[in-house]
Amino acid sequence: MIPEIEKRRARRALSDKPVPAEVLERIMGAAVLAPSCFNNQPWRFVVVEREPYLTAVKAALSENNYWAKQAPVIIVVCTKADLDCAPADGREYASFDTGLAAQNCILQAVKEGLVAHPIAGFSPDNVRSALGIPPDFTVITLIIMGYPGNPSLLNEKHRKAENSERIRLPRHQVVMYDSWSTSGPDTGPVV
Ligand SMILES: Cc1cc2nc3c(=O)[nH]c(=O)nc-3n(C[C@H](O)[C@H](O)[C@H](O)COP(=O)(O)O)c2cc1C
């Protein structure tokens, strides 16, 4: 397996050490090399690392995401419906393509030795108004980014989760071979 895929975890213990500009350049360069329907590249990223923007984005975090306040960088991931390749049968690909780009960004960040943790627990409206994101753009996720930090700043539940076993559905429930079937080959426990 690609080592960064194995290594990546949604960790929360972050250092506030800044991320060098050239590292961020490589991460965003990886993001935009993702494939997209019709090559529409419907993703838009706002790399937030300066004040007053960083503090304003942190103010939009939900309470449970308190740990993200340590982050020196937050990447705001956006798209808009107009950028969709919009096949005639109504399928939608803008969010899908943007997710592919977000994962490229996350895996490159892991390669750079960073934690990169996507979250949904924030107020999109507050992020929008803090950064001047136009109303026709959807704010999909924030990628919380930083070098690994001290787990003692986390609550007990999050401290335990830091190096917990990975929880995944049984493989046969989510991967089928040749035809749709819930009784695929037994691959054993997946942790
Ligand atoms: C779209 C999305 C939203 C998420 N939202 C949050 C969040 O608000 N807070 C959080 O701590 N983790 C969040 N996560 C992280 C997941 O909980 C985590 O990826 C999952 O438990 C699997 O763990 P792993 O990434 O370490 O394998 C989110 C992940 C995704 C992809």
The ligand as a Gaussian input file, in Angstrom:
#p B3LYP/6-31G(d) Opt

LIG

0 1
 C      -16.060000      15.023000       5.757000
 C      -15.424000      14.671000       7.084000
 C      -15.832000      15.343000       8.218000
 C      -15.229000      15.071000       9.453000
 N      -15.565000      15.852000      10.531000
 C      -14.848000      15.727000      11.673000
 C      -15.044000      16.645000      12.746000
 O      -15.835000      17.594000      12.679000
 N      -14.296000      16.469000      13.868000
 C      -13.376000      15.446000      13.995000
 O      -12.724000      15.369000      15.035000
 N      -13.170000      14.563000      12.983000
 C      -13.871000      14.687000      11.827000
 N      -13.620000      13.831000      10.768000
 C      -12.617000      12.729000      10.888000
 C      -13.283000      11.354000      10.977000
 O      -13.933000      11.211000      12.204000
 C      -12.209000      10.261000      10.764000
 O      -11.666000      10.390000       9.475000
 C      -12.787000       8.850000      10.925000
 O      -13.172000       8.638000      12.262000
 C      -11.803000       7.738000      10.551000
 O      -10.595000       7.840000      11.281000
 P       -9.177000       7.906000      10.505000
 O       -9.280000       9.083000       9.548000
 O       -8.145000       8.153000      11.591000
 O       -8.956000       6.637000       9.790000
 C      -14.223000      14.065000       9.548000
 C      -13.844000      13.366000       8.384000
 C      -14.418000      13.685000       7.161000
 C      -13.935000      12.966000       5.916000

